[in-house]
């Protein structure tokens, strides 16, 4: 809990599964528990997408060997873009975005 206190702001919103160790999060802000067992059964949104994103982002961040605190939002936005387009040719997609389809042809 000391790490959470150091790295979050009072009043933060936490989304977790129902693991008992997360019970004390309510002292730092809003804590929304998502019961995976019932959520999956009913077909509602669940936390697995977020867990997948953070797993992906942590693996990529590790390759940077450290990230400047001031630039963290930009790195996070890059990870969001890469995660959302992870099954596409990102180079071609960026060229198309930058040049509006007038850039070099890639295959």
SULWOQUI-V216666 format. One record per pair of residues at least 24 apart in sequence whose ideal C-beta (glycine too) atoms are under 10 Angstrom apart, sorted by the first residue. I is the first residue (numbers start at 1). GAP is how many residues later the second one is. D is the distance in whole Angstrom. If there is no record, write none. Layout:
[[I | GAP | D] [I | GAP | D]]
This chain:
[[1 | 24 | 8] [1 | 26 | 8] [1 | 27 | 8] [4 | 24 | 6] [4 | 25 | 10] [15 | 31 | 10] [15 | 32 | 6] [15 | 35 | 7] [16 | 31 | 7] [16 | 34 | 10] [17 | 29 | 9] [17 | 30 | 6] [17 | 31 | 9] [17 | 34 | 9] [49 | 34 | 10] [52 | 31 | 8] [52 | 34 | 10] [53 | 26 | 8] [53 | 27 | 8] [53 | 30 | 5] [53 | 31 | 9] [54 | 25 | 9] [54 | 29 | 10] [55 | 28 | 10] [56 | 24 | 10] [56 | 26 | 8] [56 | 27 | 5] [56 | 30 | 7] [57 | 25 | 9] [57 | 26 | 7]]
